[in-house]
Amino acid sequence: MQSNQKTNPQRKLKVYGRTVGRGNHLKQIPEIRLLGYWLNQMGYKPGQTVNVCQQGKSLTITLISHA
């Protein structure tokens, strides 16, 4: 982990587009992917449940259950 990530753990992620629907009713919706060893280092494990809270243009992810 880089030293600046220990004091200010920020990640720059891309917002992808995902196509949903069928036939002539296809739509693009935004998708943000979170994956990496850094999640494990923060205490997130596969199978756990998180809460995603929207506040303005910010998202906060909070662990709510332990696997």
N, C-alpha and C positions, 0 to 999 in steps of 0.2 A: 504494500500500500504506500502511496506517495505521502510525503510528510504533510502537504497541504490538505490532503483528504482526511487526516486525523483530526485537524482542527475545524475544518469546514467541509464535511462530507457531502458534496454536491455532485450530481451526475448530469451530463448533457445527453439527452435521449432524443431520438427522432420520432415524430408522430407519423406512423404509417397509415395507409389507406387500406381498408378491407372491403371487398365487394360482397354485399349480401342481397338476398332476394332470388327471384326466379324469373325466367323469361324476359319480358319487357319491363319488369319491375325491379331492376337492379339499382342499388344505391351504394355510394361510397360512404363509409363511416370511419371515423378516426380510431386508431389503435396505438397504444403505448405498450411496449414490451419491456419488462423488467426481468433480467436474468444475470447471473454472475456469482462468482465466489464471494464478492463483497456483501451480498445479501446474507449468505451463511455467516460471515464474520459479524454481521449486525444482529444475528440471532434468529433470522428467518429460516425455517426448515420446510421441506416438502410436506404437504398435508395439513399445514397450519391454516387458519382462517385469519384474514385481515379485514379491516374496515377502511374504506376509502371515503374521505370527507372532502367535499368541495366547499371552498370559501373564496368567492370571487373567481379569480383565474388561478388559484392555487389548489393543489391536491395534497392531502395529508394521509399517509398510510400508517395505520396502527395495528399491531398484532393483537388479536382478541382471543385466540385459542392456541393451546399448545398441542402438538401432535403426540 
